[in-house]
Amino acid sequence: MVRAIFGFALVLLSGCTTVVIDEYRRSDGELAKGDSVVILGRRHSSDYETEPDLIDCVGRQLHDPDAGLNIIPERQFVDAMYPWFEPRTAPMHLRSLDRMLENQELRQRLETYGVKYIIWIDGSTETTASAGSIGCSIGTGGAGCFGFGTWDKESDYEASVWDFRDQELSGKLSADAKGTSYMPAIVVPIPLIARVQTNACKGMALQLQEFLLPSQSTKQKS
Amino acid sequence: MANRKKGFPSAMRTGLVAAALLLGACSHTVRVDGEFPQPVGPQHPLTVGVYLSEDFREFTHHEDSEDREEWNISTGRAQENLFQTVLGSMFAETIPLGQYPANVPGDVELVIVPEIRELQFTMPRETRVNIFEVWIKYDMNAYAPNGDSVASWVITAYGKTPTAFLKSREAALAQAINVALRDAGATLYTGFARVPEMQVLIEEKRRALALEKIPSPTDSASATDAPVE
């Protein structure tokens, strides 16, 4: 009974989020033993930046060496390939990657890491609207807040999967998430936060897993 | 009375501490101590001396304008690390120079002296975009061992970082500066051979090294003419 009330309270304490995933697949994932995948954020735009914590989140969700899914952390990869995957030097198209691989040292290093797929994630999470106000006061009798605040957040991410060995685009998928958070305050503010970015991350990771390990996804479904 | 005498300096001290705290609240200090990875790629076949002046190694950007709070941003240590690491792996041999133009070792073919020209930054409050941005401009100077100027070019670096929950402005700015310094290293590494004078110098050195490998006709003739005993 207590557990049920606790669960119900948890549901109440978080705002609502909707996530929409779209996918375009040219070929299924083919990961052999020793292959690895790297997930990188696009950082070339001047007015937003793909958040490093989103890239970490997708990487953590996907990393499963027992299932044959080995994810190289973004920072480790970018440092090991310096300066070829910096915001201004990173290849924007597969053709640029091909040109970049004329650098034999770089090609060797990528092969040493066993890179099969490079996944580029581009997008960001933004607060789109906010309303309400909360006032707090402190006096001899105590302190307290009163009011109501609400804000909307939107995540819009697109992932492009490059097959490094075959030098082709294997697929694209997008994750759009929306959510509204609320903060009523009656003496104490109670935040009901919609975890928009986290849900976009989980949705995207799940879809990428189906893409990279199609055989395991079929087994799980059956 | 004695107590009053004792009380005055302590009150003054308290006042001074409070004043210092109030003044400190309006000034910000950022110290960037980045470590940078070694670039991956071929080395240019040159022996290069690198001179990082004291001003460069201890560079601090000071800003105290009317529409901004006071900022002291020290990037000297980080940019010293960056240039030592990047230039150190760009050439066949790199020799750090403690002084220049005196006492340049005989085998040095080129001396590189970077100078910082400008550092600018913007805060999310100023641009209404949730990003901290930094621009750094370096003057790169290349000299012959005798001190003659060989080439001068400019490196412009850009770094940004999104605002993050519970991260201080100082920490966010330091992170943006580190990104800008990495960008400076990337531009230096990928753009060096595109500087026309450097391109010519590298080509000449490559040609000279290739010629050294080919045995000269006189050498081969003397080898065949050598008497067999």
Interface residues (C-beta under 8 A of the other chain):
Chain A: R43 S46 D47 Y48 E49 E51 D53 D79 A80 M81 Y82 P83 W84 E86 P87 R88 T89 N103 Q104 E105 L106 R109 S124 E126
Chain B: F36 P37 Q38 P39 V40 G41 P42 V129 N130 I131 Y158 K160 T161 P162 A164 V179 R182 D183 G185 A186 T187 Y189 T190
